[in-house]
Amino acid sequence: MSAPSRPRLLVVGAGLAGASVAWHAAPVASVTVIEQGDHVLAEASAQNAGMLRRLVTNAHERALALRTQARLEEWQRDEHQDWRERPPVRRTGAVIALEHDSPRFAAAVADLRAAGVNVEEPAVAERARIAPALREARLARAYWLPDDGVCDAWSLGQGLLRGAARHGATLVTARRANGLLVRAGRVVGVSTERGEHEADLVVVCAGAWATALAASAGLVRPCVPRARHLFQSSPHPCAAGAHPWCWIDDAGLYLRPEAGGFLLSPCDETDEWPAPGPGSRRPPRDAARELLSEKLLRLLPALGELALASGWVGYRSFTPTREALFGPDPELPGLAWLVGLGGSGVSTCLALGEDTVRALGLG
């Protein structure tokens, strides 16, 4: 008796979400990944700061982040074959702070500690020793997570795609999906400018372009892209030594050391729909530069005169609930989603890719 054929799975989008779905599905399905650009991991996955954040208020996102970081640490510790030349994780420590005193993180801190995560609340004088950029910072609370770190999104995504290929997955670049193919009430593939790609299952991981694909089949699946700025500073003395990444949550400001200076964001969000891709990265806007400068002057006196050398605008996509949409579509058989990861793609993509594949009955 011949072995049953593996289902044909078409993944639309080769960012971290699509790469994770492909990696988890490739051992049990015949996977094809199509990417609209000439290069993979070139849109939102290339526009983030790579911080692995577990201290968040949303319990589901926190659980996903715990699973993702545990898997990354396991791979690095055991020298996983898909990342032998460059482990994707680097431990730096993290400080999550609040400008105004509130108990917003109390439940999350208790949850993380129960899961074995080291979360400390250093005294004011100790904060500056841990993170020199916080010297004389105007903060009401600060949490220190010494075991948190950063993940190189390019390395992570390349390893995921390499692992998927090891199990027979195919990657097709420069192939933009223009619409979903629906026959007899079922999605059977996608149309592109170079023809049709048919499959038994289609998983849309198209980020900022997902809503347009849903509309091509008459579906309303809001996944709103929001523009956010990142800036690279000139070299600064505070970044000269070891320094954790820092996030002032209620004020909307984060930074991490990069190239002798800091990579920073004012955590701005502007609803903005990109043109048909690829190529969503845009030059920075003066208003965002001014917003960042104002927040630095107000909150971090040690960086008040920080010079911004460069910057860019990238997209983060959110569902109305700000939770990722994943798994089979409730209306159209043959269609599934992994979109709306917002700013948590690096922190949650491995767990969400695994959950998506399991929800399809493949894992």
Secondary structure, DSSP 8 states (H G I E B T S, - for coil): -------EEEEE--SHHHHHHHHHHTTTSEEEEE-SSSSSS-SGGGSS--EE----S-HHHHHHHHHHHHHHHHHHHTT-GGGTTS-SEEE--EEEEESS---TTHHHHHHHHHTT---B---HHHHHHH-GGGTT---SEEEEETT-EEE-HHHHHHHHHHHHHHTT-EEE-S--EEEEEEETTEEEEEEETTEEEE-SEEEE--GGGHHHHHHHTT-----EEEEEEEEEE---GGGSS---EEEETTTTEEEEEETTEEEEE----EE----SSS---B---HHHHHHHHHHHHHH-GGGTT--EEEEEEEEEEE-TTSS-EEEE-SSSTTEEEEE--TT-HHHHHHHHHHHHHHHTT--
